[in-house]
Amino acid sequence: MKVAVIDINGKKTGRNVELSEAVFGIEPNDHAIYLDVKQHLANRRQGTHKAKERADIVGSTRKIKKQKGTGTARAGSIKSPLFRGGGRAFGPRPRSYSFKLNKGLKKLARQSALSVKAKEDNILVIEKFDFEAPKTKAFTDILKALELENKKSLFVLDRSNNNVYLSSRNLKRVNVVNGSELSTYTVLNANKVIISEACLEEIESNFSK
């Protein structure tokens, strides 16, 4: 699959790059995508929820009334979940929601996500770009040139670039990552995936092995 290389002004440079069929041209596996996205969202959960159960409530342990002869149900503790101010029965406890996925399945999920974007014609290959200083307006001008100001966009760079990252930090529809940080969720969550030309080889090397 051939894709035209564009510059930061959105104009074609006259050069084309060949996208690897092993990464951008496979038949997407929906179940692998589902599992990888599920794991990504599960790993983001803090799992710090906690409700006080009867053992956590501060209160008297005295038996609040005699066992028999009251005409009502027996009760042994004011901290029972049956009473107001008592502990909660089977309340949530701190836990981790993370779970394991095999490396092969995660690689298949990323290949599937990139293939989905390639089939939808939502992958752009851009020449290497850099900013001399962090400037949000410069990044906004690039988005306007690429007609992406009102769309979710994912920029994939070949290396960490602090100026580009800081320039895009205040733009809520823009996400900037390195090739090694690419995930199924971030790819599918974007309307357009913009990959720097220098990063293509790294992506194809990582996901085609």
C-alpha positions in Angstrom: 0.0 0.0 0.0 1.5 3.3 -1.1 0.9 6.6 0.8 2.0 10.0 -0.3 4.5 11.8 2.0 3.3 15.3 3.0 5.0 18.3 4.6 3.8 20.3 7.6 1.8 22.5 5.3 -0.3 19.6 4.1 1.2 19.6 0.6 2.5 16.5 -1.2 6.3 16.3 -1.4 6.2 14.2 -4.6 7.5 11.1 -2.7 5.6 8.0 -1.7 6.3 5.3 0.9 5.2 1.7 0.9 3.3 0.6 4.0 4.1 -2.9 5.1 1.3 -5.4 4.4 2.3 -7.3 7.5 1.5 -4.3 9.7 -1.0 -2.1 7.8 -2.7 -4.7 5.5 -3.8 -7.6 7.6 -7.4 -8.7 8.2 -8.3 -7.0 11.5 -9.0 -9.3 14.5 -11.8 -7.8 16.4 -11.5 -10.0 19.4 -7.8 -9.2 19.8 -8.6 -5.5 19.6 -11.3 -5.9 22.2 -9.0 -7.6 24.7 -6.2 -5.1 24.2 -8.5 -2.1 24.7 -10.1 -3.8 27.7 -6.7 -4.3 29.3 -5.6 -0.7 28.6 -8.8 0.7 30.2 -8.5 -1.8 33.1 -4.9 -0.7 33.8 -6.0 2.9 34.1 -8.4 2.2 36.9 -7.1 3.1 40.3 -8.9 0.5 42.2 -8.7 2.6 45.5 -12.5 2.3 46.3 -13.2 1.3 49.9 -16.3 1.1 52.0 -16.3 0.5 55.8 -17.5 -2.9 56.8 -18.6 -3.8 60.3 -15.0 -4.5 61.4 -14.0 -1.0 60.4 -16.7 0.9 62.2 -15.8 2.5 65.5 -18.5 1.7 68.1 -19.4 -0.3 71.1 -19.4 -4.1 71.0 -22.1 -4.3 73.7 -25.1 -6.4 73.0 -27.7 -3.8 72.4 -30.7 -5.7 73.8 -31.5 -9.0 75.3 -31.7 -12.1 73.1 -35.3 -13.1 73.8 -38.5 -11.5 74.9 -38.4 -8.3 72.9 -40.8 -9.4 70.1 -38.3 -8.3 67.5 -35.3 -10.0 65.8 -32.2 -10.7 67.8 -29.4 -8.2 67.4 -25.9 -8.5 68.7 -24.0 -5.4 67.5 -24.8 -1.7 66.7 -22.2 -2.0 63.9 -24.4 -4.5 62.0 -25.2 -3.6 58.4 -28.9 -3.7 59.4 -28.6 -0.6 61.5 -28.1 3.0 60.4 -24.4 3.9 60.9 -23.4 0.3 60.7 -20.9 -1.2 58.3 -21.7 -2.1 54.7 -22.1 -5.7 53.8 -19.7 -6.9 51.1 -18.5 -3.4 50.3 -15.8 -2.7 47.7 -12.2 -3.1 48.7 -8.9 -1.9 47.1 -7.9 -4.1 44.2 -6.0 -4.2 41.0 -8.1 -4.5 37.8 -5.1 -5.3 35.6 -4.8 -8.7 33.8 -2.2 -10.4 31.6 -2.3 -10.6 27.8 0.2 -12.5 25.7 2.7 -10.5 23.6 1.6 -12.1 20.4 -2.0 -11.1 21.0 -1.1 -7.5 21.8 1.0 -7.3 18.6 -1.9 -8.7 16.6 -4.2 -6.1 18.2 -1.9 -3.2 17.2 -1.5 -4.6 13.7 -5.3 -4.8 13.4 -5.8 -1.3 14.7 -3.3 0.1 12.2 -4.8 -1.9 9.4 -8.3 -0.5 10.2 -7.0 3.0 10.0 -5.1 2.2 6.7 -8.3 0.8 5.1 -10.2 3.8 6.2 -7.6 6.1 4.6 -6.9 7.7 7.9 -3.1 7.4 8.0 -0.9 10.3 7.0 2.8 10.1 6.6 4.5 13.5 7.3 8.1 14.7 6.9 10.1 15.1 10.0 9.1 18.3 11.8 10.5 20.1 14.9 10.0 23.3 16.8 12.8 25.6 18.0 10.7 26.4 21.1 7.4 25.2 22.5 4.6 27.2 20.8 1.0 26.1 20.7 0.2 28.5 17.9 2.8 26.8 15.6 1.2 23.4 16.3 -2.3 24.9 15.7 -1.2 26.2 12.3 0.0 22.6 11.4 -3.5 21.2 12.4 -5.2 23.9 10.2 -2.9 23.0 7.3 -3.8 19.3 7.6 -7.5 20.2 8.2 -7.4 18.5 11.6 -8.4 21.3 14.0 -11.8 19.8 14.8 -10.7 16.1 14.7 -8.9 13.8 17.1 -5.4 13.3 15.9 -2.5 11.1 17.0 1.0 12.2 16.1 3.6 9.4 16.2 7.2 10.6 16.3 10.4 8.6 15.9 11.9 10.0 19.2 10.9 12.0 22.2 10.6 15.7 21.2 9.9 18.0 24.2 9.1 21.1 22.1 6.5 19.3 20.1 5.0 17.7 23.1 4.8 20.9 25.1 3.3 22.7 22.0 0.4 20.2 21.8 -0.2 19.7 25.5 -3.0 22.3 25.8 -4.8 20.9 22.7 -7.5 18.5 23.9 -8.0 16.7 20.6 -4.2 16.1 20.0 -2.1 13.2 21.3 1.7 13.0 20.7 3.5 9.7 21.3 6.7 7.9 20.3 6.6 4.9 18.1 7.4 2.7 21.2 4.4 4.1 23.0 1.9 3.3 20.3 -1.1 1.3 21.6 -4.3 -0.1 20.2 -6.4 2.3 22.2 -4.6 5.5 21.1 -4.8 4.4 17.5 -8.5 3.7 17.5 -9.3 6.7 19.6 -8.0 9.1 16.9 -9.7 10.1 13.7 -6.4 10.5 11.9 -3.0 8.9 12.7 -0.1 11.1 11.5 3.2 9.2 11.4 6.6 10.8 10.9 8.4 9.3 8.0 11.4 8.4 10.2 9.1 6.5 12.6 7.6 4.2 9.9 10.6 1.8 9.9 10.5 1.5 13.7 6.8 0.7 13.7 7.1 -1.9 11.0 10.2 -3.4 12.8 8.4 -3.6 16.1 5.1 -5.0 14.9 6.1 -7.3 12.1 8.4 -9.6 14.1 
